[in-house]
Every structure is written in structure tokens, then in C-alpha cells.
């Protein structure tokens, strides 16, 4: 009887740990999905602005989904002088994986 209880308790502990990992993974995926939405919104702003962004680095914050998201943008020229490469990093929570988005913007 004691052996059966010991085996059952080990299985129950494993299930509790699995549930904890699942909850953390779900929260990280939620944060990452919302971060991708924020990054795409910022990309659309850069793409639809009549003036191209200036070459260099820029930082800022934006509120979306009830959270404050920090973004970092690096704009650099490409071999084709008509195009700029934009690397955008969005970070919403400490300890969570940042979202990275790279795209090309036409210089008009």
C-alpha cells in the first residue's frame, strides 16, 4: 500500500510540474503573439510614412493590449540606394523573448 502511494505521489508531482511549465509557456506565447502584433503595427507606420526613417538607431515606447512595449529600431542603407533595411525589436515583459522583425523600406 505504501509503495502504491509513493508511486502515485511521484506521478501526481510530475503532473503538477507539467501544468506549471504549460502555464509559463502559454503566457510566453501570449506575450510573443501580442509582441508580433505591436511589431507589425510599427512596421506599417514606417512603411506608410511619406518620409523614410533616418539612418541610425531609435528607441521608444508604445501602449498596446494594456501593456507598455519598448521598441528599438535600427535603420541602415542597403547596397541598393533606393532601399533601407529596418531591424525592429519589440520587448514587452522582462524575462520574455523579444520579437525581432526585419523589413525593407523604399527611399522616395
ABEGO torsion letter per residue (X at the ends): XAAAAAAAAAAAAAAAAAAAAAAAAAAAAAAAAAAAAAAAAAAAAAAABABBBBBEBBBBBBBBGGBBBBBBBBBBBBABAABBBBBBBBBABBGBBBBBBBBBBBBX
